[in-house]
Amino acid sequence: MVEEESLRVVRCGGSELNFRRAVFSADSKYVFCVSGDFIKVYSTATEECVHILQGHRNLVTGIQLNPKNHLQLYSCSFDGMIKLWDYTDGILIKTFIVGCKLHALFTLDCAEDSVFVTINKEKPDVFQLVSVKLPKSSSQEVEAKELSFVLDYINQSPKCIAFGNEGEYVAAVRDFYLSVYFFKKKTTSRFTLSSSRNKKHAKNNFTCVACHPKEDCIATGHRDGKIRLWRNFDDEKKYTYTCLHWHHDLVMDLAFSVTEGSSLLSGGRESVLVEWREAAEKNKEFLPRLGATIEHISVSPAGDLFCTSHSDNKMIIIHRNLEASAVIQGLVKDRNIFTGLMIDPRTKALVLNGKPGHLQFYSLQSDKQLYNLDIIQQEYISDYGLIQIELTKAAFGCYGNWLATVEQRQEKETELELQMKLWTYNKKTQGFVLNTKVNMPHEDHITALCFCNAEKSENPTLVTTSKDGHFKVWILTDDSDIYKKAVGWTCDFVGSYHKYQATNCCFSEDGSLLAVSFEEIVTIWDSETWELKCTFCQRAGKIRHLCFGRLTCSKYLLGATENGILCCWNLLSCALEWSAKLNVRVMEPDPNSENIAAISQSSMGSDLFVFRPSEPRPLYIQKNISREEVQWGVFVPRDVPESFTSEAYQWLNRSQFYFLTKSQSLLTFSMQSPEEKLTPTSKQLLAEETLPTTPFYFILGKHRQQQQDDKLNEALENELVQLPLTENIPAISELLHTPAHVLPSASFLCSMFVNSLLLSKETKSAEEIPDDVSMEEEKESVDSDEENNFTEEVQDTNNTDLGKDIIHQLSKSEEKELRKFRKVDYSWITAP
């Protein structure tokens, strides 16, 4: 059983990977990025998350390698703490308590026992760069209150601060000002560009800064797309700058190559990485079509890898020759989540709006995107004044065999473009293929759609509701012709109720009833004849949510109104069972139990109520699960049920509840830390001298583990020796499913592959042993009396109680047989 600690809300995924610049390890094997309250460690080779460093109590705002020990990492947070980590083992080494909000973090090789942080003093928009002295102490938590002022009136973004020429100076930009502080002279130089009052220089604002690692050269990015290279800035009168211009919009970030600074990297909204070699206008290379705006650019200490962070919550690892080698995709943050949260019945992936015009399939287990499904199938044009086609509704049906989507575009009130698409799952391509396209399925906006997912349903059925006052029933029909066999969707029935707007719809668990809400009235329809059976009306406001009970509570229907009333109707008595005053924003039924989760909104935040329709008393209540509004929620069935014994937590046994906030943070309820949720494959990445998790590693690692296993001497359980099934051996499975061009030579793998087929130690049968002993007798001249005695001993051993621990000792004949087997020539495997 699970040890029942306190149930807490945890950020399970969806945090911004692009909030700050990524940081490479010294050997370029790992890349670190902030992710909400955590720091994630990814392998640059496999894209796997190998560690989640947790310990901060608020948003992590900066990470840097320890200049004195490249196996350690510093981090800072809004919680006012600087933490030192051993990232190879995922261990927190020390915590330095500063006591004020920390907005950015910087380290220098020449700064002994000090780091630089950005803090804000008094006014909320005034930030300072200060040096923090990190005291030496044996205790794990140390107060670091010794702060030294460096620069004032700076931008809080770390992209606007840079250290140059091996730490001789620091440059900071804000608005139209460039400030340079020289550490040795302890002087500050300030430079100003023309302000926005002059229309010619209206977009001179500084957006980012980078400093040359070896020379006195500062590169600044600007809102007009220009890059300025500043020199001779130690003299405010003799300074010069040159311009590089390719970007048509603001420059988002800049970075010099680390070793010699011979190249300058820039990126912006064009989704193109530009490399300016020798900082010259003519010598530039491009890496285009990166998919989204480049927010940050990082360079590895060895100079062999770059990393770009993008606005669609993605990181791309790029080789020195400008070839993308790995993509780490997080949960895409769309402007609006119109589709809500859905679960793909096949992959158990979370499905919601992704890139414009796409549905994203997101793995909750690995916290990364699986793939995108292009719904609108049109090229996206990034223009603020252009009205885009929006993907507004989506629903899965029939065990994941069908997907329905709705897209719309409206420039004026009278010009509505509406399209519904139905997609079928193709087993050959392992993806969804467009089957039916319906132009203008309704005269007004579609408010809801749902499939009938009853197990006994013979023909797939889809229902749509609209503001035009109608709901339509769509069924799958034969659409074959003389050329091919095909199926398509067609409208089978159109229903309405007194010209009220249809707002919600849902099917009962067995599919026999359809509930459709028309503003304040709920109607019940027979799904066989589409006859109106009964209506419910409480005059408590428009129905916002509607759902049937499940399993033993299938006779109940629940509805939440905009006026803050939750109603439960009994379908057998056609009467109101109970009602409660609750401002429900999210209401989701658990597909595996009778439980229903409702999230209400109050002035203090969002509250969770878990209950069953059969009784109004909640099973579980948790106040203030989020300070902001919760917009969507969904139950995800567990692969392995939990075993919570407490009645308050039993609602989490079969399913896990996820919810999405207004800022698009994905949260859930758990008793496990994020590090404990990592898959075994991810954790193996740091084992065995940090070898990457390749199939060849699995063969080597498991063989070594097998040799070192203390359980090789196991009790005799079977009389006959059984050869292992090859499909159950992970080493063979990994070998056969791996492309040949990435495997070592066959001669190298031969002995390891064959040994994986062998049993390390097993018993011989009683029938085989006399033959071996006879063979040994002929070769070693053992008399017949000794042979008979040995055979009797073996038979006595086989007849003993198998419940006792007996360690089998190999006989001379068995050892002889094994030696003969080892001398077999396997070179035929490597023959061409």
C-alpha positions in Angstrom: 0.0 0.0 0.0 1.0 3.6 -0.6 2.4 5.4 2.4 -0.1 8.2 2.7 1.5 11.6 3.2 -0.1 14.9 2.5 -1.7 15.3 -0.9 -0.2 18.4 -2.6 -0.6 20.3 -5.8 2.5 19.9 -8.0 3.4 21.4 -11.3 3.6 18.3 -13.4 4.6 19.8 -16.7 3.9 22.6 -19.1 6.3 25.0 -17.5 8.3 27.3 -19.7 11.5 25.8 -20.9 12.3 29.2 -22.7 12.0 31.4 -19.6 15.8 31.8 -19.3 18.8 30.9 -21.4 19.8 27.3 -21.4 23.2 26.4 -20.0 25.5 23.6 -21.2 27.7 21.4 -19.1 31.5 21.7 -19.6 31.6 18.5 -21.7 28.5 19.4 -23.7 26.8 16.2 -22.7 24.0 17.9 -20.8 21.9 21.0 -21.2 20.2 22.7 -18.2 17.0 24.8 -18.3 14.7 26.3 -15.8 11.2 25.0 -15.7 8.9 26.7 -13.2 10.2 25.8 -9.7 12.6 23.2 -11.0 15.8 22.9 -13.0 15.7 20.2 -15.7 18.8 18.3 -16.9 18.6 17.0 -20.4 20.9 14.8 -22.4 22.1 16.5 -25.6 22.4 13.2 -27.3 19.1 11.5 -26.4 16.9 14.4 -25.5 15.9 12.5 -22.3 15.3 14.4 -19.0 17.8 12.7 -16.7 17.3 14.8 -13.6 14.9 17.3 -12.1 16.6 19.5 -9.5 13.9 20.5 -7.0 14.3 22.6 -3.9 13.3 26.1 -4.7 9.9 27.3 -3.4 9.2 29.8 -6.2 10.0 30.5 -9.8 13.7 29.7 -10.7 15.1 32.8 -12.5 18.7 31.9 -13.3 21.2 29.1 -13.6 25.0 29.1 -14.1 27.8 26.6 -13.9 30.2 26.9 -10.9 33.4 28.4 -12.4 35.5 26.5 -9.7 33.8 23.1 -10.3 32.2 22.4 -13.6 30.3 19.5 -12.2 28.3 21.9 -10.0 25.5 24.3 -10.9 24.3 27.5 -9.2 20.6 28.5 -9.3 18.6 31.5 -8.0 14.9 32.0 -7.5 12.2 34.4 -6.5 12.3 32.7 -3.1 15.5 34.7 -2.3 17.9 31.7 -2.3 20.9 30.7 -4.2 21.4 27.0 -4.4 24.5 24.9 -5.3 23.8 21.5 -7.0 25.7 18.4 -8.0 23.9 17.9 -11.3 25.4 14.5 -12.1 23.7 13.0 -9.0 20.9 15.5 -8.7 21.9 16.4 -5.1 21.5 19.8 -3.4 24.9 20.7 -1.9 24.3 24.1 -0.2 21.7 26.8 0.1 22.7 30.5 0.4 19.8 32.7 1.8 20.0 36.2 0.4 16.5 37.3 1.5 15.2 39.3 -1.4 13.8 38.4 -4.8 16.5 37.4 -7.3 15.7 38.0 -10.9 19.0 36.9 -12.7 22.3 35.1 -11.9 25.8 35.6 -13.3 29.2 34.0 -12.4 32.7 34.9 -13.3 36.0 32.9 -13.2 37.9 35.8 -11.6 35.3 36.5 -8.9 36.3 34.4 -5.9 33.4 33.1 -3.7 31.1 35.7 -5.3 28.2 35.7 -7.7 26.2 38.5 -9.3 22.4 38.8 -9.1 19.7 41.2 -10.2 17.5 42.6 -7.4 14.8 45.3 -7.2 14.9 48.0 -4.5 12.0 50.1 -3.3 10.4 50.9 -6.7 9.1 47.8 -8.5 10.6 48.9 -11.9 14.1 49.9 -10.6 16.6 47.0 -10.7 20.2 46.8 -9.5 23.1 44.5 -10.3 24.8 43.5 -7.1 27.6 41.1 -6.0 26.8 38.5 -3.4 29.6 37.2 -1.2 29.1 33.4 -0.6 30.5 32.6 2.8 32.3 29.3 3.4 30.6 27.1 6.0 30.1 23.5 6.7 26.3 23.8 7.3 24.0 23.2 4.4 22.1 26.5 4.8 24.1 29.7 5.1 23.0 33.3 5.2 24.6 35.5 2.4 23.7 39.1 3.4 26.9 40.8 2.1 25.8 42.6 -1.0 28.0 45.0 -3.1 26.4 47.5 -5.5 27.6 47.3 -9.1 25.1 49.0 -11.5 21.8 50.8 -11.1 18.8 51.4 -13.4 19.1 48.2 -15.4 16.6 45.8 -17.0 15.6 42.8 -15.1 16.1 40.5 -18.1 19.4 38.6 -18.1 19.6 39.2 -21.8 20.2 42.9 -21.1 23.4 42.2 -18.9 26.7 40.8 -20.1 30.3 40.4 -18.8 33.2 40.9 -21.2 36.9 40.5 -21.8 37.3 37.8 -19.1 35.4 39.8 -16.6 37.1 43.2 -16.9 33.8 45.0 -17.4 30.0 44.5 -17.3 27.6 46.0 -19.8 23.9 46.6 -19.2 21.2 48.1 -21.5 17.8 49.6 -20.8 15.5 51.7 -23.1 17.9 54.0 -25.0 20.9 53.7 -22.6 24.0 51.5 -22.5 26.0 51.4 -19.2 29.5 49.9 -18.9 31.1 49.4 -15.5 34.8 48.7 -15.3 35.8 46.6 -12.3 39.5 47.7 -12.0 38.9 51.4 -12.5 35.5 51.2 -10.6 34.0 53.7 -13.1 30.9 53.7 -15.2 30.5 55.0 -18.7 27.0 55.7 -20.1 26.0 56.0 -23.8 22.7 57.2 -25.2 21.0 56.7 -28.5 18.4 59.0 -30.1 15.0 58.7 -28.3 11.7 57.9 -29.8 10.8 61.6 -30.1 12.6 61.6 -33.4 10.6 59.6 -35.8 13.7 58.5 -37.7 15.1 56.8 -34.6 11.8 55.7 -33.2 12.9 52.1 -32.8 16.4 52.6 -31.4 15.5 50.8 -28.1 18.0 48.3 -26.8 16.7 44.8 -26.6 19.7 42.7 -25.7 23.5 42.8 -25.2 26.5 40.4 -25.6 30.2 41.0 -24.9 33.2 39.6 -26.7 35.1 37.1 -24.4 38.6 38.3 -25.4 38.3 41.8 -26.7 36.8 45.1 -25.7 33.8 44.8 -28.0 30.1 45.0 -27.1 27.2 43.9 -29.4 23.8 45.3 -28.8 20.5 44.3 -30.4 17.7 46.8 -31.1 14.0 47.0 -31.8 14.6 48.1 -35.4 16.4 44.8 -36.2 19.9 46.4 -36.2 23.0 45.1 -34.3 25.5 47.6 -33.2 29.1 46.7 -32.4 30.6 49.2 -29.8 34.4 49.8 -29.5 36.6 52.2 -27.6 33.8 52.6 -25.0 36.4 53.2 -22.2 36.2 56.8 -23.4 32.8 58.4 -23.6 34.0 60.8 -26.3 36.0 58.5 -28.6 33.6 55.5 -28.7 32.6 54.1 -32.1 30.0 51.7 -33.3 29.2 49.9 -36.6 25.9 48.4 -37.6 24.9 45.0 -38.9 21.4 44.7 -40.3 19.5 41.6 -41.5 16.5 41.2 -39.1 13.4 43.0 -40.1 12.0 43.0 -36.6 13.5 43.4 -33.1 16.7 41.4 -32.3 15.7 39.0 -29.5 19.1 37.7 -28.3 22.8 37.8 -29.1 25.7 35.5 -28.2 29.4 35.4 -29.1 31.3 32.1 -29.7 33.0 31.2 -26.4 36.5 30.3 -27.3 37.8 33.1 -29.6 34.6 35.2 -30.1 35.1 34.9 -33.9 31.4 34.5 -34.5 28.3 36.4 -33.4 24.9 34.6 -33.2 21.6 36.5 -33.5 18.0 35.5 -33.6 14.5 37.1 -33.6 10.9 36.7 -34.9 12.0 35.4 -38.3 12.8 32.0 -36.7 16.2 32.1 -38.3 19.5 31.7 -36.5 22.1 34.1 -38.1 25.9 33.6 -37.6 28.0 36.7 -38.3 31.5 35.4 -38.9 34.3 37.9 -38.0 31.4 40.3 -37.2 31.2 41.2 -40.9 28.1 42.1 -42.9 29.2 39.9 -45.8 30.2 36.8 -43.9 26.9 35.5 -42.5 25.4 32.0 -42.5 21.8 31.1 -41.8 19.8 28.3 -40.2 16.2 29.0 -41.3 12.8 27.5 -40.6 13.3 26.8 -36.8 9.5 27.0 -36.3 9.0 29.9 -33.9 10.5 33.1 -32.6 14.0 32.7 -31.1 13.9 33.9 -27.5 17.4 32.9 -26.2 20.7 31.7 -27.7 23.3 29.7 -25.7 26.8 28.5 -26.6 28.5 25.5 -24.9 31.8 26.1 -23.1 33.5 23.9 -25.6 32.0 25.9 -28.5 30.8 22.8 -30.3 27.1 23.2 -29.6 24.5 26.0 -29.7 21.0 26.0 -28.1 18.1 28.2 -29.2 15.0 28.6 -27.0 11.8 29.4 -28.8 8.5 31.0 -28.1 6.6 27.7 -28.6 8.4 26.3 -25.5 11.0 24.4 -27.5 14.8 24.1 -27.3 16.9 23.1 -30.4 20.4 21.7 -30.0 22.5 22.8 -32.9 26.0 21.7 -34.0 28.8 24.1 -34.8 28.2 23.6 -38.6 24.6 24.9 -38.1 22.8 21.6 -38.3 20.1 20.9 -35.8 20.7 17.7 -33.9 18.0 17.5 -31.2 14.7 19.1 -30.3 13.4 19.3 -26.8 9.7 20.2 -27.0 7.7 21.2 -24.0 4.0 22.0 -23.8 3.2 24.6 -26.4 1.5 27.7 -24.9 -1.1 28.9 -27.4 -2.8 32.2 -27.0 -6.1 30.6 -26.1 -7.0 27.0 -25.3 -10.4 26.7 -27.0 -10.5 22.9 -27.3 -10.0 22.2 -23.6 -8.1 19.2 -22.3 -8.7 15.8 -23.9 -7.1 12.4 -23.6 -6.2 10.4 -26.7 -7.7 6.9 -25.9 -4.8 5.2 -27.8 -1.7 6.9 -26.6 -3.1 8.3 -23.3 -1.5 11.6 -24.4 -2.9 15.0 -23.4 -4.4 16.7 -26.4 -5.1 20.5 -26.7 -4.4 23.5 -28.9 -0.8 23.7 -29.9 0.8 25.7 -32.6 -1.7 27.9 -34.6 -4.0 25.5 -36.4 -2.6 22.4 -34.8 -3.5 19.9 -32.1 -0.6 18.9 -29.9 -0.3 15.4 -28.4 1.7 15.7 -25.2 3.1 12.9 -23.0 2.3 13.5 -19.4 4.8 10.8 -18.3 7.8 12.2 -20.1 6.7 15.8 -20.0 7.4 16.4 -23.7 5.4 16.7 -26.9 4.8 13.5 -29.0 3.7 15.1 -32.2 1.5 17.8 -33.8 -1.6 17.2 -36.0 -2.1 19.9 -38.6 -5.9 20.6 -38.6 -6.2 23.8 -40.6 -3.6 22.8 -43.2 -2.7 26.3 -44.2 0.5 28.3 -44.0 0.5 30.5 -40.9 1.3 34.2 -41.5 2.5 36.0 -38.5 0.8 39.4 -38.7 -0.8 41.2 -35.8 -3.5 42.8 -37.9 -4.5 39.6 -39.7 -7.5 37.6 -38.4 -6.5 34.0 -38.3 -8.5 30.8 -38.6 -9.0 29.4 -35.1 -9.3 25.8 -34.0 -12.1 26.1 -31.5 -13.5 22.6 -30.8 -12.3 19.0 -30.8 -13.5 15.6 -29.5 -12.4 12.0 -29.6 -14.8 9.2 -30.1 -15.2 5.5 -30.6 -12.0 4.5 -28.7 -9.8 6.9 -30.6 -10.9 5.7 -34.1 -12.5 9.1 -34.9 -11.6 12.7 -34.2 -13.9 15.7 -34.8 -12.6 19.3 -35.1 -14.2 22.7 -35.7 -12.4 25.7 -37.1 -13.7 29.2 -37.6 -12.8 32.6 -38.9 -14.9 35.8 -38.5 -13.9 39.3 -39.7 -17.3 40.9 -39.2 -20.4 39.8 -37.3 -22.1 38.8 -40.5 -19.1 37.1 -42.1 -18.6 33.8 -40.3 -16.5 31.0 -41.9 -17.2 27.7 -40.2 -15.8 24.2 -41.0 -16.1 20.8 -39.3 -13.7 18.0 -40.1 -13.8 14.4 -39.1 -10.6 12.4 -39.0 -10.2 8.6 -39.0 -7.2 6.8 -37.5 -5.1 5.0 -40.0 -3.3 2.0 -38.6 -0.8 1.8 -41.4 0.4 5.4 -41.0 -0.3 5.5 -37.3 -2.0 8.8 -37.6 -5.2 10.6 -38.3 -6.4 11.1 -41.9 -9.1 13.5 -43.0 -12.3 11.6 -43.9 -15.1 14.2 -44.1 -15.2 18.0 -44.4 -18.4 19.9 -43.7 -18.6 23.5 -44.7 -21.0 25.6 -42.5 -22.4 22.7 -40.5 -24.4 25.4 -38.5 -25.5 29.0 -39.2 -23.8 30.3 -36.1 -20.9 29.4 -33.7 -20.7 25.8 -32.6 -20.8 25.7 -28.8 -20.2 22.0 -28.1 -19.7 18.6 -29.8 -19.6 15.0 -28.4 -19.5 11.4 -29.6 -21.6 8.6 -28.3 -18.9 6.3 -26.8 -21.2 3.5 -25.5 -19.7 0.0 -25.8 -22.8 -1.4 -27.5 -23.0 1.4 -30.0 -23.1 -0.1 -33.5 -22.8 3.0 -35.6 -20.6 6.0 -34.6 -22.7 9.1 -33.7 -21.7 12.7 -33.3 -23.8 15.6 -31.9 -23.1 19.3 -32.4 -24.8 22.2 -30.7 -24.9 25.8 -32.0 -26.0 29.3 -31.2 -28.3 29.1 -34.1 -30.7 27.2 -31.8 -30.2 23.8 -33.3 -28.4 20.6 -32.4 -27.5 18.2 -35.2 -26.9 14.4 -35.1 -24.2 13.1 -37.5 -23.9 9.4 -38.4 -21.4 7.4 -40.3 -22.8 6.1 -43.7 -21.6 4.1 -46.7 -20.1 6.5 -49.2 -18.8 3.9 -51.7 -18.9 4.3 -55.5 -17.8 2.3 -58.5 -14.2 3.2 -57.9 -13.6 2.5 -54.2 -15.3 1.6 -51.0 -15.5 4.5 -48.5 -17.5 5.8 -45.5 -18.5 9.4 -44.7 -20.4 11.4 -42.2 -23.9 12.9 -42.9 -26.5 14.8 -40.9 -29.2 12.4 -39.6 -31.4 14.6 -37.4 -31.8 18.3 -36.5 -33.4 19.3 -33.2 -34.3 22.5 -31.4 -36.3 23.8 -28.4 -38.3 27.0 -28.7 -35.5 28.7 -30.7 -33.3 28.9 -27.6 -29.5 28.7 -28.2 -28.1 25.2 -27.7 -25.1 25.5 -25.3 -24.1 22.0 -24.2 -24.6 18.3 -25.0 -23.6 14.9 -23.6 -24.5 11.2 -23.9 -25.4 8.9 -21.1 -22.9 6.1 -20.3 -25.0 3.5 -22.2 -25.7 5.9 -25.0 -29.5 5.6 -24.7 -30.1 9.2 -23.7 -28.8 12.5 -25.0 -28.9 15.7 -22.9 -28.9 19.0 -24.6 -29.0 22.3 -22.7 -30.8 25.3 -24.3 -29.8 28.3 -22.2 -31.5 27.7 -18.8 -33.4 24.5 -19.9 -32.0 21.0 -20.1 -33.7 18.6 -22.5 -33.5 14.8 -22.6 -33.8 13.0 -25.9 -34.1 9.3 -26.8 -31.0 8.4 -29.0 -33.0 5.7 -30.9 -35.9 7.7 -32.1 -34.7 11.3 -31.2 -37.9 12.0 -29.3 -38.0 14.6 -26.5 -38.5 12.7 -23.3 -38.5 15.4 -20.6 -37.1 18.8 -19.7 -35.5 20.3 -16.5 -35.7 24.0 -15.7 -34.5 25.6 -12.5 -34.3 29.2 -13.7 -30.9 29.5 -12.1 -29.1 30.9 -15.1 -27.6 29.5 -18.3 -26.2 26.0 -18.2 -22.4 26.2 -18.3 -21.5 22.5 -17.8 -23.5 19.3 -18.3 -22.6 15.7 -17.6 -24.2 12.3 -16.7 -23.2 10.2 -13.7 -21.4 6.9 -14.4 -21.5 3.3 -13.1 -23.9 3.1 -10.1 -24.7 6.8 -10.5 -25.7 6.7 -14.1 -29.3 7.7 -13.3 -28.2 11.2 -12.3 -27.6 14.3 -14.5 -25.5 17.2 -13.3 -25.7 20.8 -14.5 -23.7 23.9 -13.4 -25.1 27.3 -14.1 -23.6 30.7 -14.7 -25.3 32.0 -11.5 -23.3 29.7 -9.3 -25.8 26.9 -8.8 -24.9 23.2 -9.1 -28.0 21.0 -9.8 -28.4 17.2 -9.7 -31.5 15.7 -11.4 -32.8 12.1 -11.0 -33.6 10.7 -14.4 -35.9 8.0 -12.9 -38.1 10.3 -11.0 -37.6 13.3 -13.4 -37.1 15.6 -10.4 -34.4 17.6 -8.8 -32.4 15.4 -6.4 -30.3 18.2 -4.8 -28.7 21.5 -5.5 -25.8 23.5 -4.0 -24.6 27.0 -4.3 -21.2 26.7 -6.0 -19.6 28.8 -8.7 -18.4 25.9 -10.8 -15.8 26.8 -13.5 -14.7 23.2 -14.3 -16.7 20.0 -13.9 -15.2 16.7 -15.1 -16.4 13.1 -14.5 -14.0 10.3 -13.8 -14.4 7.7 -16.6 -13.3 4.8 -14.2 -15.5 5.6 -11.2 -18.6 7.5 -10.0 -16.5 10.5 -8.8 -16.9 14.0 -10.3 -14.4 16.8 -9.8 -15.7 20.4 -9.7 -13.5 23.5 -9.4 -15.0 26.7 -8.2 -13.7 30.2 -8.4 -13.7 32.6 -5.4 -11.9 35.8 -4.4 -9.2 33.8 -2.7 -8.5 31.5 -5.6 -9.7 28.2 -7.0 -11.1 25.4 -4.8 -11.6 21.7 -5.6 -14.6 19.6 -4.6 -14.8 15.8 -5.4 -18.2 14.2 -4.9 -20.6 11.5 -6.2 -24.0 12.5 -7.7 -25.8 10.1 -5.3 -25.0 12.3 -2.3 -24.3 16.1 -2.0 -21.6 15.5 0.7 -18.1 16.0 -0.9 -15.6 13.1 -0.6 -12.7 15.5 -0.7 -12.2 19.3 -0.5 -9.0 21.2 -1.1 -9.1 25.0 -0.8 -6.9 27.3 -2.8 -5.4 24.8 -5.2 -4.4 27.8 -7.4 -4.4 31.5 -6.9 -5.4 32.1 -10.4 -8.5 30.9 -12.4 -8.6 27.3 -13.4 -9.9 27.0 -17.0 -9.8 23.3 -17.8 -9.5 19.9 -16.2 -9.4 16.2 -17.1 -9.2 12.8 -15.5 -6.4 10.5 -16.9 -6.9 6.8 -16.3 -3.9 5.2 -14.5 -2.0 2.3 -16.1 -1.4 0.8 -12.7 -4.0 1.7 -10.0 -2.9 3.2 -6.8 -3.9 1.8 -3.4 -4.8 4.7 -1.2 -6.7 3.4 1.8 -7.8 6.8 3.2 -11.3 7.6 2.0 -10.3 11.1 1.2 -7.7 10.0 -1.3 -9.5 7.0 -2.9 -10.8 9.1 -5.7 -7.2 9.1 -7.1 -6.8 5.3 -7.1 -8.0 4.7 -10.7 -7.4 8.1 -12.3 -5.3 11.1 -11.9 -6.7 14.6 -12.2 -4.9 17.4 -14.2 -6.0 21.0 -14.5 -4.8 24.0 -16.5 -4.7 27.5 -15.1 -5.2 30.8 -16.9 -1.4 31.3 -17.3 -1.4 27.8 -18.8 0.4 26.0 -16.0 -0.4 22.3 -15.9 -1.0 21.1 -12.3 -2.0 17.9 -10.7 -2.4 16.2 -7.3 0.4 13.9 -6.2 2.5 12.6 -3.3 5.5 11.9 -5.5 8.3 14.4 -6.3 9.1 15.1 -10.0 12.4 13.2 -9.6 10.5 10.1 -8.5 8.4 10.2 -11.6 11.3 9.9 -14.0 11.2 6.7 -16.0 13.8 4.0 -15.3 15.3 4.6 -18.8 15.9 8.2 -18.0 17.5 7.4 -14.6 19.9 4.9 -16.3 21.5 7.7 -18.3 23.7 8.8 -15.4 24.6 5.3 -14.3 27.7 3.4 -15.5 30.0 6.4 -15.9 27.2 8.6 -17.5 27.0 6.4 -20.6 24.1 7.5 -22.9 21.1 5.1 -23.0 21.8 3.4 -26.3 20.7 -0.2 -27.1 24.4 -1.2 -26.9 24.6 0.3 -23.4 21.6 -1.9 -22.4 23.4 -5.0 -23.5 26.7 -4.1 -21.7 25.0 -2.7 -18.6 22.6 -5.6 -18.0 25.4 -8.1 -18.6 27.6 -6.4 -16.0 24.7 -6.2 -13.6 24.0 -9.9 -14.2 27.6 -10.8 -13.3 27.5 -8.8 -10.1 24.1 -10.0 -9.0 24.1 -11.7 -5.6 21.1 -13.8 -6.6 22.8 -16.0 -9.1 22.8 -19.0 -6.7 19.0 -19.5 -6.6 17.0 -22.5 -5.3 16.3 -25.4 -7.6 12.7 -25.0 -8.8 12.5 -27.0 -12.0 14.0 -30.4 -12.9 14.3 -29.7 -16.6 16.5 -26.9 -18.1 14.4 -24.5 -20.1 15.9 -22.3 -22.7 14.9 -18.6 -22.4 12.5 -17.1 -24.9 14.4 -14.7 -27.1 11.5 -12.2 -27.3 11.6 -11.7 -23.5 15.3 -10.8 -23.4 15.8 -7.0 -23.4 19.3 -7.2 -24.9 18.0 -9.1 -28.0 15.0 -6.9 -28.3 17.1 -3.7 -28.2 19.5 -5.2 -30.7 16.9 -6.3 -33.3 15.0 -3.0 -33.1 18.0 -0.7 -33.6 19.2 0.6 -37.1 22.3 -1.3 -38.2 24.3 1.9 -39.0 24.3 2.9 -35.3 25.4 -0.5 -33.9 29.0 -1.5 -33.3 30.6 -4.2 -35.5 29.1 -7.7 -35.3 32.4 -9.2 -34.2 32.4 -7.0 -31.2 28.8 -7.7 -30.3 29.0 -11.5 -31.0 30.2 -12.8 -27.7 27.9 -10.5 -25.7 24.9 -11.4 -27.9 25.5 -15.1 -27.5 26.1 -14.9 -23.8 22.8 -13.1 -23.4 21.1 -16.2 -24.7 22.8 -18.4 -22.1 21.6 -19.2 -18.6 24.1 -18.1 -16.0 23.5 -21.1 -13.7 20.8 -23.7 -14.1 20.3 -27.3 -13.0 20.6 -30.4 -15.1 17.9 -33.0 -15.2 18.3 -36.4 -13.6 18.2 -38.1 -17.0 21.0 -36.0 -18.5 23.4 -36.4 -15.6 24.0 -40.2 -15.9 25.0 -39.6 -19.6 27.4 -36.9 -18.7 28.9 -39.1 -15.9 29.2 -42.0 -18.3 31.1 -39.8 -20.7 33.3 -38.5 -18.0 33.9 -42.2 -16.9 35.2 -43.2 -20.3 37.6 -40.3 -20.4 38.8 -40.4 -16.9 38.6 -44.1 -16.2 36.2 -43.9 -13.3 34.9 -47.3 -12.3 31.2 -48.3 -12.5 30.6 -48.4 -8.7 31.4 -44.7 -8.4 29.1 -43.9 -11.3 26.2 -45.7 -9.6 26.8 -43.9 -6.3 26.9 -40.5 -8.0 23.6 -41.2 -9.9 21.9 -42.2 -6.6 23.0 -39.0 -5.0 21.6 -36.9 -7.8 18.3 -38.7 -7.6 18.1 -38.1 -3.8 18.8 -34.5 -4.4 16.0 -34.1 -6.9 13.6 -35.8 -4.4 14.3 -33.3 -1.6 11.9 -30.6 -0.5 12.1 -27.8 -3.1 11.0 -25.3 -0.5 14.5 -25.4 1.1 17.4 -23.3 -0.2 19.8 -25.7 -2.0 22.8 -24.4 -3.9 23.6 -26.5 -6.9 27.3 -27.3 -7.4 28.4 -28.0 -11.0 29.8 -31.4 -11.6 33.0 -32.1 -13.5 31.0 -33.2 -16.5 29.0 -30.0 -16.5 32.1 -27.9 -16.3 33.7 -29.9 -19.1 30.6 -29.3 -21.3 30.7 -25.5 -20.7 34.4 -25.4 -21.6 33.7 -27.2 -24.8 30.9 -24.7 -25.6 33.2 -21.7 -25.0 35.6 -23.0 -27.6 33.0 -22.9 -30.4 33.9 -20.6 -33.2 31.4 -17.8 -33.8 33.3 -16.1 -36.5 30.7 -17.1 -39.1 28.5 -14.3 -37.7 30.9 -11.7 -39.0 31.4 -13.3 -42.4 30.1 -11.2 -45.3 
